[in-house]
Amino acid sequence: MVDVRLFAQERGGGQNQNLQQQQRQQQEDEEFSQDSLTIEVIPDSLLEGVKIYRFQPKFGAAKLYAPKVGALYSSPSTSWDIAVRWDSVSTYTIQNNWYNTDIAPLTIVYFEDFISLKMEQNELTIRRQLIREAKAQQEESRGLLDFRISVPGGENSAFTTIFGTDEVSLRVNGSANMNVGASIQKLDDGTLPEDLRTRVDPTFNQNLQLNIQGNIGDKLTIATDWDTERQFDFQNRLSIVYEGYEDEIIKSIEMGNVSMETGNSLVSGGKSLFGIKAISELGPLKLTSVVSQQKGKSNSQKISGGSQEQAIDITPADYEDGRHFFLDFYNRQQFEQALSDPQNILQPYQVSELYLYVRRAEQIPGESAVQAIALLDLGVNRFNDQLYGLPGNDRDRYNEVTLNELRATNSNATNEDFGATAQEYVDAPFELLQEGIDYTFNRALGFISMKSYINTGDAVAVAYVYNDPEQGGAPVAVGELNASGNDRIYLKLLRPGGMTTSDKAWELTMRNIYSLGVSGINPEGFELEIADTRGNIPEVNLPGRSTTLLQDLGLDRLNSEGATIPDNQIDFTGITLDAGAGRIMFPYLEPFGKRIDEILGNSVSDSVRQSLTFVELYELKQSDARDISKNRNYTISGNSKGGVSGSFYLGFGLIEGSVKVFANNVELTEGTDFEVDYSFGSLTIMNERYLAPGQEIEVEYESNQFSIIGQKNFTGLRAEYRVNDDIQFGSTFFKLKEQPLSDK
């Protein structure tokens, strides 16, 4: 046998390299000449019936990488073998096998050439990987509709005259979900005929997510981001902008979300407007006009020597949604009983370890993300539909053997394999949150409070260990605390993405906690009351009640010394007020619903009780509950003054760029004297001299309206005449017309 040896040529130049190459070639020739070669001639008679084909290797000499072949003839990667051997004379032999058969001549190279081949292999691998990623990214960004066309007529067409160029491009991304079903109700009422005891009603639910990016010519730009599942309408954006050339009279026309600014502090415009805005210039005259609906509201706060003063005015539907979650249905069941005695708060059990996870629907998971299966009923100890016991992994309806079989990452398990609906099951990577930074945990009552709001599509899950009081404090686990290998872990699902009111997880979200809009509250100067506002004069008592609503709803059960004697002041010593965070928590799950109904009982007529009992607040989404007239039957109002601090809470839904700060009637500079976190709604005074005693700070800002109780039409015209770079005259006309949606 004679090996076919292929010697790779060294790359590079220079006399030293040529000399080394000649020496290696001479040495190899000498070794090769010493080999003995015996050639045996086979008689033709032995080849009868044998077909001989001239074969040329398709892939050439053996390589360090598998060749790229068509998908039709591709073979499993395990069938292709690349072997590299090193011998005592410092040469490397590369061999390619397919199903243990040599398919290419051997490649024998020295160390320097082997390094070069290895670098070529790595370069080729990286190049192929980049191409695959680019193609995948291109496919992902292509969207539902993606096209680019040229309008006939070219540069001389009327289309080009209006829009600048003849190109039109449009990209549409999104999804539409439609759920169609039926609701069947059976009534065991003997007074009704048999055919009327069963009622079937069709149900229809449609969700739409739409993102449109497009250009018409080089003047018109279209941008839309719309999601019907978002909690608030102001989170949806629509922008259609036409921008003229520098030598044209019409500079811009905007439709959708617009703003109107005057450029001075004496007359403020609006940041949150929805309508049409136009800017035109004719010589030194500049005209800005707007016709719109105002979606935001103007607010102001005063800060004296670093202490924030603010009026409180909130409605029942202004609770903090998507921030507070019970660990289990058992904690919700025990909540009111645990707070029944304000002097002795009962603790269902003591949690020793807690791990909270979140799955961000609109973010790419980080390297630390954990692949997990989150189940709503994991650890749930359900006796019946109304009664629950202490939770635990061995007390739920899931079989441990089945869970272990379905946990593998290569498993094709679905929610049906777990006997769960799509809203009771999430299989996705979860990010671990940090207690104290991302959330706080009330160990006495067993609920979690997020530091920021959870988006509609995000999912929240948890794993924890508690000491079981029924088993002498023995540790009981719910979910899995640590991952083993590459398999998925099991978590307890608290909130699925896109949760609806019919989901079982709806009850795990608390709707009895409210933010007062000010932090670091002092007892001095703090006043709070709850009033019935159905009449012309607000009443702090319900009809036929001698106690106030503040007492009936559990916010005033103690006096200033901690005795169980109401004093018409909110309790500072109890758990219902978090003075540091500026937050109140009612000791009832449904204070304006079930609790009001219990208080009134049969003391009033059915119509009065129905008008005062706001059960829809806990059955509908927050945005829908705000539009119900019952939401205006109650107000939580008062005044508060925070402690001395450099940070102040302005409220959720701040409109970016709307915050103006004045110190002793002098406007401060954002970024130098103060900074604003628009996502959390906080203001931080950076210049400490404005926090000294005697300093008067006034903050003006706009915030989005969570509920629309009236229509505001905003019309404006701003004219500016520039004499020179130093002198200009301006005139402003604004008209705001407000009309309620319905008469009170």
LINJO-V178839 format. One record per backbone hydrogen bond with DSSP energy under -1.0 kcal/mol. CO is the residue of the C=O (numbers start at 1). NH is the residue of the N-H. E is the energy in kcal/mol with one decimal. If there is no record, write none. Layout:
CO/NH/E + CO/NH/E
This chain:
6/108/-1.1 + 14/18/-1.7 + 15/19/-2.6 + 16/20/-2.4 + 17/21/-2.2 + 18/22/-2.3 + 19/23/-2.4 + 20/24/-2.4 + 21/25/-2.3 + 22/26/-2.5 + 23/27/-2.5 + 24/28/-2.3 + 25/29/-2.3 + 26/30/-2.2 + 27/31/-2.2 + 28/32/-2.7 + 29/33/-2.3 + 30/34/-1.1 + 43/46/-1.1 + 44/47/-1.4 + 47/50/-1.8 + 76/79/-1.7 + 79/99/-2.0 + 81/97/-2.9 + 83/95/-2.8 + 85/93/-2.9 + 87/90/-1.4 + 91/87/-1.9 + 92/109/-2.4 + 93/85/-2.4 + 94/107/-1.9 + 95/83/-2.9 + 96/103/-1.8 + 97/81/-3.0 + 101/98/-2.4 + 105/62/-2.5 + 107/94/-3.1 + 109/92/-3.5 + 110/114/-2.4 + 111/115/-2.2 + 112/116/-1.6 + 113/117/-2.5 + 114/118/-2.5 + 115/119/-2.2 + 116/120/-2.1 + 117/121/-2.4 + 118/122/-2.4 + 119/123/-2.4 + 120/124/-2.5 + 121/125/-2.5 + 122/126/-2.5 + 123/127/-2.3 + 124/128/-2.5 + 125/129/-2.2 + 126/130/-2.5 + 127/131/-2.0 + 128/132/-2.3 + 129/133/-2.5 + 130/134/-2.5 + 131/135/-2.4 + 132/136/-2.5 + 133/137/-2.6 + 134/138/-2.3 + 135/139/-2.5 + 136/140/-2.3 + 137/141/-2.3 + 145/172/-3.2 + 147/170/-2.2 + 149/168/-2.8 + 151/154/-1.2 + 154/157/-1.3 + 157/161/-1.5 + 158/162/-1.7 + 159/163/-2.8 + 160/164/-2.0 + 163/218/-1.8 + 166/151/-3.2 + 167/217/-3.1 + 168/149/-2.7 + 169/215/-2.3 + 170/147/-2.2 + 171/213/-2.6 + 172/144/-1.9 + 172/145/-1.7 + 173/211/-3.1 + 175/209/-3.0 + 177/207/-2.9 + 179/205/-2.4 + 181/203/-2.3 + 183/201/-2.8 + 185/199/-3.1 + 187/189/-1.5 + 189/192/-1.5 + 193/196/-1.3 + 194/197/-1.0 + 197/187/-3.2 + 199/185/-2.9 + 201/183/-3.8 + 203/181/-2.4 + 205/179/-3.4 + 207/177/-2.7 + 208/228/-2.4 + 209/175/-2.1 + 210/226/-3.1 + 211/173/-3.0 + 212/224/-2.4 + 213/171/-2.6 + 214/222/-2.7 + 215/169/-2.7 + 216/220/-1.8 + 219/243/-2.3 + 220/216/-2.4 + 221/241/-2.5 + 222/214/-2.3 + 223/239/-2.5 + 224/212/-1.7 + 225/237/-2.6 + 226/210/-3.2 + 227/230/-1.4 + 232/235/-1.2 + 233/236/-1.7 + 237/225/-2.6 + 238/257/-3.0 + 239/223/-2.6 + 240/255/-2.4 + 241/221/-2.7 + 242/253/-2.4 + 245/248/-1.6 + 249/281/-2.5 + 251/244/-2.3 + 252/279/-2.6 + 253/242/-3.0 + 254/277/-2.7 + 255/240/-2.5 + 256/275/-2.4 + 258/273/-1.8 + 260/270/-2.0 + 270/260/-3.3 + 272/295/-2.5 + 272/296/-1.1 + 273/258/-2.1 + 274/293/-2.2 + 275/256/-2.2 + 276/291/-2.3 + 277/254/-3.3 + 278/289/-2.4 + 279/251/-1.9 + 279/252/-1.8 + 280/287/-2.7 + 282/285/-1.6 + 284/722/-2.1 + 285/282/-2.8 + 286/720/-2.5 + 287/280/-2.3 + 288/718/-3.1 + 289/278/-2.5 + 290/716/-2.3 + 291/276/-2.6 + 292/714/-2.4 + 293/274/-2.1 + 295/705/-1.7 + 297/703/-2.0 + 299/701/-2.2 + 301/699/-3.0 + 302/309/-2.6 + 303/697/-2.9 + 304/307/-1.4 + 306/645/-2.3 + 307/304/-2.3 + 308/642/-2.9 + 309/302/-1.1 + 310/640/-2.2 + 312/638/-1.8 + 314/636/-3.0 + 315/318/-2.0 + 319/321/-1.1 + 322/454/-1.3 + 323/450/-3.4 + 324/510/-2.5 + 325/448/-2.9 + 328/332/-1.4 + 329/333/-2.2 + 330/334/-1.8 + 334/338/-2.4 + 335/339/-1.2 + 337/340/-1.1 + 338/346/-1.8 + 341/344/-1.5 + 350/467/-2.5 + 353/465/-2.2 + 355/463/-2.1 + 356/433/-2.9 + 357/461/-2.2 + 358/431/-2.9 + 359/459/-1.8 + 366/369/-1.5 + 370/430/-2.9 + 371/489/-1.7 + 372/428/-1.7 + 373/491/-2.3 + 374/426/-1.9 + 375/378/-1.0 + 375/493/-2.0 + 377/380/-1.6 + 379/392/-1.9 + 381/389/-3.2 + 387/383/-2.1 + 387/384/-1.6 + 392/395/-1.8 + 399/403/-2.2 + 400/404/-2.2 + 401/405/-1.7 + 402/406/-1.6 + 407/488/-2.1 + 408/411/-1.6 + 415/420/-2.4 + 416/419/-1.1 + 421/424/-1.6 + 424/376/-2.0 + 426/374/-3.1 + 428/372/-1.9 + 430/370/-3.0 + 431/358/-2.1 + 434/437/-1.2 + 434/438/-3.1 + 438/451/-2.8 + 439/436/-3.8 + 440/449/-2.8 + 441/443/-1.1 + 442/446/-2.0 + 442/447/-1.2 + 446/327/-2.1 + 447/442/-2.6 + 448/325/-2.3 + 449/440/-2.6 + 455/458/-1.2 + 456/498/-3.2 + 459/359/-2.9 + 460/494/-2.8 + 460/495/-1.9 + 461/357/-3.1 + 462/492/-3.1 + 463/355/-2.7 + 464/478/-2.8 + 465/352/-2.5 + 465/353/-1.7 + 466/476/-2.8 + 468/471/-1.1 + 468/473/-2.9 + 474/468/-2.9 + 476/466/-2.4 + 477/393/-2.1 + 478/464/-2.3 + 484/487/-1.1 + 489/373/-2.8 + 490/480/-2.5 + 491/375/-2.4 + 492/462/-2.3 + 495/460/-2.4 + 500/503/-1.3 + 503/506/-1.3 + 504/507/-1.2 + 505/508/-1.4 + 508/326/-2.7 + 512/586/-2.3 + 513/320/-2.9 + 514/584/-2.5 + 520/643/-2.2 + 523/526/-1.4 + 527/639/-1.3 + 529/637/-2.3 + 531/635/-1.5 + 532/539/-2.4 + 539/532/-4.2 + 540/549/-2.9 + 542/545/-2.2 + 548/552/-2.8 + 549/553/-2.3 + 550/555/-2.0 + 550/556/-1.2 + 551/554/-1.5 + 555/571/-2.5 + 559/562/-1.7 + 563/559/-1.9 + 563/565/-2.6 + 576/585/-3.0 + 578/582/-1.6 + 578/583/-1.8 + 579/521/-2.5 + 580/520/-1.5 + 582/516/-3.0 + 583/578/-3.3 + 584/514/-2.5 + 590/593/-1.1 + 590/595/-2.3 + 592/614/-3.0 + 593/597/-2.0 + 594/598/-2.0 + 595/599/-2.1 + 596/600/-2.4 + 597/601/-2.2 + 600/603/-2.4 + 605/609/-2.6 + 606/610/-2.3 + 607/611/-1.8 + 608/612/-1.6 + 609/613/-1.7 + 613/615/-1.1 + 615/618/-1.5 + 616/620/-1.9 + 621/625/-2.6 + 622/626/-1.8 + 625/628/-1.2 + 628/631/-1.7 + 629/632/-1.8 + 630/633/-1.9 + 633/533/-2.5 + 635/531/-2.2 + 636/314/-2.4 + 637/529/-2.6 + 638/312/-3.4 + 639/527/-2.8 + 640/310/-2.3 + 641/522/-2.1 + 646/685/-2.9 + 648/683/-3.5 + 653/704/-2.8 + 655/658/-2.0 + 660/700/-3.0 + 661/668/-3.3 + 662/698/-2.9 + 663/666/-1.1 + 666/663/-2.9 + 669/672/-1.2 + 669/673/-2.7 + 669/674/-1.2 + 673/686/-2.2 + 673/687/-1.6 + 674/671/-4.0 + 675/684/-2.6 + 677/681/-1.8 + 677/682/-1.6 + 681/650/-3.4 + 681/651/-1.2 + 682/677/-2.6 + 683/648/-3.2 + 684/675/-2.1 + 687/690/-1.6 + 688/691/-1.8 + 692/695/-1.8 + 695/305/-2.5 + 696/664/-2.5 + 697/303/-3.2 + 698/662/-2.8 + 699/301/-2.1 + 700/660/-3.1 + 701/299/-3.0 + 702/655/-2.3 + 703/297/-2.4 + 709/741/-1.2 + 711/739/-2.5 + 712/294/-2.5 + 713/737/-2.6 + 714/292/-2.4 + 715/735/-2.7 + 716/290/-2.3 + 717/733/-2.6 + 718/288/-2.8 + 719/731/-2.4 + 720/286/-2.8 + 721/729/-2.8 + 727/723/-1.7 + 727/724/-1.9 + 729/721/-3.3 + 731/719/-2.7 + 733/717/-2.5 + 735/715/-2.6 + 737/713/-3.2 + 739/711/-3.4
